[in-house]
Amino acid sequence: MRGEFIAKYHRAVYEPLLIAGFGENIMDELFSRFAKLIAQLIEIETLEFTNIVLFMTKNP
């Protein structure tokens, strides 16, 4: 649940930037995966801050 909460806030910031480069089609899948990863990290350790380092390439 908290992973989804964190993902929503990151989505609000990063989505316009990502849409400009990659289109709107991948946003739901991308942030769904991000929410799952954050949820897994929360189970392992306490998170005070979250930052995204994202490397993506566009398929031709």
N, C-alpha and C positions, 0 to 999 in steps of 0.2 A: 504494500500500500504506500509506504513512504517513498519507494522507488518511483512510483507513478507520479507522486507529488513533485519530487525533484525533477523528473523528466519534463513535466508540464512547464515548470519555470524556465528550464533550459530551452525548451521548444519555443517559448515566447520570444526569447532573445535571438536564437540561432536560425529559426525557420526562415525568416525573410532573406537572410544571407545565403542559405542553402538552396532555397527555391530559385534565386537568381542564377545560380550556377548549375543546378541539377534538375530543376523542375519540381513540380508539386507531387508527382507520382510516388516518390520514395519516402515522403515524410512520415506517414503512419508507421510503416515498417521500421524505419530508422529509429524513431523515438520509442517504439514498442520494444525494440531490442535494447535500447539504452536503459529503459525502465527496468528490464529484467536484469541487466548487468549491475545496475545500482542496487537493486534488491539483494542480489547475491553478495555484493560487497558489504552491505549493511549487516548481513548475517555473520560475516567474518569479523568485522571491526566497526568501531564507532566512527562515523564520518562527521566531521565538523564543517568541511567545505567540499564542494565538488567543482571541478573544472573539467572541461572537455578539451582533449587534444585529438583532433579529427583529421585523418588523412583519407581523402577520397579521390578517385580518378573517374573520369567520365568515359564510359565505353563508346567507341566510335560508332 
